Amino acid sequence: MAEENLGISAIDNPMKNYKVMVAIDDSEFSEYALMWVLKNLGSTIRDSQLVIYTTRTPVDIGYLYASSWGTAELMKELKESEKKAALELLEKAKTTCTDYGIIAEGMTEVGDPKVAICNAVDKLNIQLLVVGSHGRGAVTRTLLGSVSNYCVHHANCPVLVVKKTD
């Protein structure tokens, strides 16, 4: 299809003013995906808004109610510890982006990662979602699910799945 028919000029600046989100966790796969984006799309997304996004899975601590008097304080400490770890992960990712000359904002929320990511795409009007692939086999994907697969099928924007190859 010719560019004239699309009404855009991909040569001038294909992603100017785009909102791009890279969803990360503390795995080597999401770190690889972020680095891939910075190395391969860095000059392309320089004029875009980059959001680094991570989720914190709610801790199931219902069993603690029956075993401890200090449950409320323990719950608070666990939540604060999770939040601190997520913020540290985001700061590390933002620093990496800055090293490549790209300013990124960080965002973290609590929830099921695959659902939270897709909800954030809608809420933030993201135009490109980038996720890493853990490279799990079919059985493991069936049992645990696949965040990247879920996002490909449910996110309301194009999804780029970056697979680490060695």
Disulfide bonds with the S-S distance in Angstrom:
none
